[in-house]
Amino acid sequence: MAKKKNSNWMQRHVSDVYVQQAQKDGYRSRAAYKLLEIQEKDRLFRPGMRVVDLGAAPGGWVQVVSRLIGDSGTLVAMDILPMDPFEDVVFIQGDFREQAVYDQLLEVLDGEQVDVVISDIAPNLSGVKSADQARAMHLAELVLDFSKQVLRPGGDMLVKVFQGEGMDQYRKDVQQAFAKLLTRKPDSSRSESREFYILGKNRIV
């Protein structure tokens, strides 16, 4: 049964129009188009910005952000998985849930405030819906805590979440930290997926 499910996933993946387009455009993942759609609508990134990308591998979002912030910008990326390097991108490999990795991120920033924190992190799925949702919410909460610590006043946070238990409280927590909360479900996000993105605009201090 597992083999059939994996086979079906692979078939959908290979025939996915965004996967095919990513290969043509040279993006490392189809996720690049999700961020491009959000950028077109919300204009999160400008040249010279300081950005942190949590859960960056394989680097689709890094490619988008690097181009938008230009040579004058700074991008720090982190993931538990290895990622092929990019020029002028600081990459930290480690588990964001571990305090030592969290502290390493803060050390790299060296007290400098950040303009935007982005995260496309998703937990490894167990197949148990309640457990997977709890893991996803824990990651989203860590991203919010980190954002509150490093964002400049007026800075923005974009984080992937999954509809389910804990979302109502998470929205309230984001609304307490940001002047505006927006939700985004890009066309390039698979329609059957429960994922969507929460955008916290204008960090309140």
Summary of the structure (lengths in Angstrom):
residues: 205
radius of gyration: 16.6
end to end distance: 51.4
largest distance: 51.4
contacts: 634
relative contact order: 0.13
helix: 43%
strand: 24%
